[in-house]
Amino acid sequence: MTARRWTLRRTLVVGTGALVAIALLVTGLATSLALRTFVYERLDAQVVESLQMARLGSGMQTAPNPADGDRGDGPAPRVGSLFVLFDGDGTVVSSYTGDDGEERSLDVGQLAAVTQADLSARTPVTVDVGGGLGEFRLAAREQNGQKVVAGMSVEEVTATTSALTVILVSVAGTALALVLLGLSFFVRRSLRPLERVAVVADRVAARPLSTGEVEIPERVDASDTDPTTEVGRVGHSLNVLLAHIESALSSRQHSEDQLRRFIADASHELRTPLASIRGYAQLSLGENAPMTPTQERAFDRIASESTRMADLVEDLLLLARLDAGQQLRREPVDLTMLAIDAVSDAHASDPSRTWLLDLQEDDAVDVLGDENRLRQVVANLMRNARTHTPAATTVTLTLRREGDVAVIEVVDDGPGIVPEIRDRLFERFARGDVSRNRDAGSTGLGLSIAQAIVVAHDGAIDVRSEPGRTAFTVRLPAN
């Protein structure tokens, strides 16, 4: 299953929105990282500053002992600060100032975490002290056999960066939503001229240009044909193209009308001289006057060929009239009797083939139409089977009703039609000599006349062929 392609509007909105989202994401990440780096640098500076303010040596210590309440001579420690003093005699003094400003000593596990950390005096490192205190940035300095460790909790840094992340996400999400809404409105408004051009193109595409109608009134409005814009150029080009198509269709229609008038006029004018030729030939043959064998053969051929030419002229005249839109009679026609007569006539004219009739309805199948023309359709199909199949072929004429459609089907078990000829079988003067045997002459107009008559009755005719089975099917609206 092919994935449905996106419209230009959706592509522009989604594509631009994706670019904006990427820009907001990069901006947010850069801002968050910059703030995190800045805050950590400030925190590290405070740790180093606290470490440098520590007084070591000669029994003096900066870290107060929370047990005796001595805070020393320095300033009050910052909230979240940590201070540990390792004396040379193994004495350890530790202090941590909580959020409430109260100082407390570290437990054994927390002291172990501080002791095991690889600390330096210039570059603080992050250490998870544990015991509910979390991570700290710690630095250490040794002097006179003493080691002092100073640190600051990263909780405030984490809270600050987390709050900033939430703010950035909220602002970026709101901004992206507003951008998408604005883009949808802007793109929809910008593509309205293109939509109007597309509507004109759709109306033209829905117009049946093959029916002889040459007028194409659809045009793009002048407001959408500005050559300085891309859409205007498309609209202008479409108008020019429609004008060229209309001109070409008018020329084609004019040529076809002239050809139809010529065929109709020529066919009409040829009927009289052909009748005269046939009449004089029959008159000469009927006088029983002395003739040489050559003369008798010549007059016989003149009569035969004039009859054949008269039939051809009648066929051309009928096609010209149908092309000109001549209305056929609309009377109830009993297709059952028509099928019976067609099979009886075929039996009489060609006993070398097997002619079968298959009536699948108990009741008569009626249609509204011209009985003589419908008889001509069935006769042409039967004649086509007789002309293009070998002797001993079985030809079956089937009549049935499918809902509101009357179906006439002529099926033979001959050699079939090659696809190259089947594709153009209903064209005028098309012949099946290449693929099927010919026992008699053919003008190549029989099937085209049958199709023209069926179409004039609002029906359809088609053919399906393969070696051993060829079926011509006619479908007409049932009465």
N, C-alpha and C positions, 0 to 999 in steps of 0.2 A: 504494500500500500504506500503510495507516494505521500510524503509529508506535505501538508498544506503550506504554501508559500505565504509569507507575510506581506501585507500591503505596504505601500510606500510610507503611508502615514505612521503605521506601527513601527516600521523600521527606523524612521527618523526619530520618533519619540523614544523608543527603547535604546537606540544607539546613542543618542545625545544624553539621555538619562544615565546610561552606563558610564559614559565619559565623565559626567558630572560626579557620579558616585565614586569613581576611581579618584578623581581630583580631591573630593572631600575626604576619602579614606587616607590618601597620602598626606593631606594637610593635617588631619587628626593625628595620624601616627607620628608625623614629624613634630607636631606641637607637644604631644604626650612625651615623646622621647627627650625633646629639648627641656621640658619642665622637669622630668625625672632626673636628667643629668645635672641641671642647675640645682635642684633641691639636694641631691646627694653631695654635690660639691660644697654647698653651704653646710650640710650636716658634717661632712668630713672636716671642714675648717673649724667647726665648733669642737669636734673631738680633739683635733690637734692642739687647738687653743687650750682646752681643758688639761690636756696632757702636759703642755709646757708650763702651766700655772702650778703644777704639783711641786711641792717642796720636799726634797728627799735628803736624807743624811742626818747624823748626830741625833738620832732619836726624834727628829721632827717629822711629822707626817701631815699630809693634807687631808687624807681621808679621816673623817671623824668616826668615833666609835658610837654607834647608835645605842649601845648599852648604857654608857655613862652620860649621854646627852650632850657631849662636847661637839660643837659644830666647827671648831677651829676659828681662825681669824679671817678666813676668806669669805667671799660672797656666798649667799645661799645657792645650793646646787639647783640646776635646771630640772624641770619635770621630765622624767624619762631618761635621766643621766645615770650612769653606772661608774663606780670607782672601786678599784681593788688594789690594795697595797700588800706586796709580799716582802716581809722583812727578812734580813739575813739569818736570823735565829729561828726561822720557820713560822713566825707569827703572820697571820693573814687577817687583814682588816678589809671588809667589803661594805659597800653602801649602794643602795638603789633607791632613787626617788620616784615614787609612783605618781599617778595622776592627781592624787589628793595632797601632794606635797610632803607626805610622810616618808621618812627614810627607813629602810629595812635592810637587813643583811641577806646575803645570798646563801642558799643552802649548799650542801655538799655537791649535789649533781651540777648545779649551776656553776660553782667554782671549778669543778672538773672540766666543764665545757670551756671555760675561760682559760684554764691552765693549758689545755691541749691545743688551743688555737695557735697558729703560727702568726704572730703579730709583729709589726714593725712600728717605728716611731713616727714615720712620715706618711705612710699610706695605710689608712684604716681599711679593715676587711670586715665582711659581713659574717657574723657568727650567730648561730641559733643557740641561745643560752638555755632555752627550755624552761620547764617549771612554770609555764604560763606567762613568761615574760616575752617570749618571741625572739625576733632577730634584733641584733645590735650591730652598729658599726664600732669596732674596737681598734685601739692602738695601744702600744706599750713602750715604756722607756725604762732603762736600768741605770742606776747610779749609786755608787758607794755600797754595793752589795744589796741594794733594794731594787725592787721592780714594781712599777706602778702601771696599772691598766686603766684607761679611761674610755668611755663609750657613750653613745647616744642611741636610743631606740629608733628604729626605722618605721615605727607604727604611724607616726604623723606623716612621714613621706608617703607611705602606702595609702593612707587615707586621702592625702592631697591628690595624688595621681589617680586614684580610683574615682574621686569626685570629678576631677577634670575629664576623665574618660566618659563618665555618665553624661556630663554636660556636652561634650563634643558629639557623642552619639545622638543625644536628643536634638541638638542644634542641627547636626548634619542630616538626620532623618527628616526633621521638619523642613529644612531647606530643600532636600531632594524631592519631598512630596510637592512642595510649592513649585519647584522647577518642572516636575512632570506635568502638573496641572497647567502651568503656563505654556509649556511646550505643546501639549495637546491642543490647547486653544490656538496658539500661534500657527502650528503646522496645519490644523484643520482650516483655518482662515486662509493660509497661504496656498493650500492645495485646492481651494474651491474652483478657481479657473480651470485647473487641470481636470477636475471632476466634470465640469460642464463640457469640456472638450470630449471627454470619454463618453458622456451621455450621447452627444451627437454621433460619435463613432459607433456606439451600440445601436442607435436607431438606423443608421445606414447599413450596418451589418445584418440587421433583421429584415431589411427590405429585399424581397425576392427579385433580384436583378435579371434572372434568366427567363422571366415570364414575358419579356418584351417591353415592360414599362421602362421608359428612358428618363423620366423626370426624377431628379433627386433634390427635393426642396430643402433638405436639412443642410444647415450651414452653421459654423461657429460665429457667435456674436462678435461684432467689431471690437467690443471692449476686451475680448480675449484673444485678439490677433495683433497685439503690439509687438513689432519685430525687435524691440529693444529688450524684451524679456524672453526667457527660455520657453515658458508656456505659450506666450504670444507667437513665437516662431512655430511651435507645434500646431497651434490653431490656424495660423495663416497657411502653413503647408497643407493641412487637412482640407481647407477650403479650396486651395489650388488643385489638389488631387481630386476632390469631388467634382470640380468643374471639368477637369480632363476626362474623368470617367463618364460624366453625363454627356460630354461631346462625343466620346467614343461610342457610347451606347446609342446615341441618336444616329450617328453615321451607320452603325451596324443595323439598327432597325430600319433605316431608310433603304439600305441595300437589300435587306430581307424582304421588305415590302415590294420593292421593285422586282426582285426575283420571283416572289409569289405571283405578282400581277403578270409577269412575263409567262410563267408556267401556266397560269390559269388561262390567259389569252391564247397562248400557243396551243394548249390542249383543246380549247374550245374551237379554235380555227381549224385544227387538224382533223376534227371529227368528220366534217363534211367531205373533204377530199379523200379521206381513208374509206369512208362509206362508198364513195363513188368508185374508187379503185376496186374495192371488194365486189361491188355490184357489177362492174364491167367484166371483171375476171370470171365471176359466176355466170354472167350472161354468155360470155364467149365459150365457156365450158359446156353450157347447156344447149347450145345450138346444134350440137352434133355435126358441125361442119368438119370437112376433112382437115386434119392437122398432122404435122409430123410429130413423132414422139418427143422431140425437143420442145416444140411449141406447147404441147399438152402439159409437159412437165413444168414449163415456165409459168403457164397460166395457173396451174395448181399451186405452185410455190407463191405466186403473187397473191392468190386468195388466202393462203395460209398465213403468210407474213403480214398481210394487211389486217387480218383478224387479230393476230398477236399484237401488232402495233396499236390497233384500236383499243385492246384491253389495257395496254400500257398507258395510252393517253387518258383513258377513263380513270386509271389508278392515280396518275399525276393530278388530274383535275380534282379528284376526291381529296387528295392530300392538301392541295392548295386551298380548297374550300374549308377543310378542317383547320388548317393553320390560320386562316382568316377569321376563325371563330364562328363558323356557320352553326347555327343551332339545330340540333337533331330533334326528331319527334320524341315526345315523352308519353308513351302509351304502355299499358300493362302487356308484358311479353311473357309467355309461358316457356321457360327454358327447357322444360321436360320434352315438349313436342319438338322444340328446336333441336335438341340433342338426338332424339329419335330420327328425325329427318336427316341430320348430318351423317349419322352412321349408316342409314339406308342408302344415301347417295354415294357414300364411300364404297359400300359393298358393290353397288352397281357399276361404278366407274373403275374399280380396281379389285377384282376377285383374287389377285395373287397374294394379297396380304390378309391377315386375320383382323377383323374389325369387331371390337367388343364394346358394349355399352354397360356402364355400371351406374345404376340409379339408386342412391342410398336414402332416398326420401319417399315415403308413401304418398305424401301430398305433393302437389305441383309446386315448383319453385318459380316464383314470379319476380320480375324486376320491372322498373319503369325505364323505357328506352325506345329506341328505333329498332323494330324487329328485323328489317332488312339489313341494317348495318350489323346487328349482333349475329345474324346468320352468316354474314360475310366474315366476321371474326372467327367463328367456329370453322367455317369452310376453309379459311386460309390456314388455320392450324392443322386441320386434317390434310389439306393439300401439301403443307410443308412436311408432314410426316411421310406422305406418299412419295414426295419428290426426292427426299434426302435419306431414305432408308432402303435397304435391299429388299428383294422379294422374300416372302415368307415371314416378314416382320409382323409382330403382334402390336396393334395399336388399340389402346383402351381410352374411351372417353368417359370420364366420371363427372357426375353432377351431384352436388351435395350442398347443404346449408350449414353455415357455421355462425350461429347467432343471427345477426342482422346482415350477414354477408352471404351472397350466393357465389359458389366456387365451381368453376368449370376447369377441368384438368384433362389434358391430352398427353398420354404417356405411351412411349414406344420403347421396345427393347432392342433398338438399333445400336450402331457402334458409338453413338455419343458425339459431342461437340468438343473440339479442343478449346482450351481457355482463351486463346488469342482471338478466336472468332466469337466465342460466347460473350465476350465483353462488348462487342459492337454489333451484336446480332440484330438489334432493333433499329440500327441505322438504315438509312435509305440506300438501296442498291447493295446492301451487304449480302453476301452469299456464303453458304456453308459447303461449297464444292471441295474445299481442301480436306475436310474431315468426314464428309458423308457422301455416299454414292448418289449420282443424279441419273434418273431414268427419263426425265423430261426437262424441258427448259424452265428457267425461273428468272423473273425480272429483278428479284431482290427487293421488291416493294411490299410483299405480302405481310411480313411481320411488322413493318413500320406502319402499314395501314391498320393492322389489328391493334397495335398500341395506340395509335391516334384515336381510333374509335372508342377503345376502352377508356382512355383518359377523358374523352368527351362525355362519357357516361359516369364520370367521377369514380372510376375504378382504377385497377392496377393490374399489370401483367408482368410476370417474371418467368425465368427459366432456370432449371437445375438439371445439370447433365453430368453423367459419368458413363464409362463404357458399360453398355447393357441396359441403361435406363436414362431416358431424357423426358423431362416433364415440363410442359408449359402450363402455367396456372393463371387463370383469369379470376379476379375477385371484383364483384359488382355489388353495390348496395341493394339488398333484397327489398322487395315491396311488402 
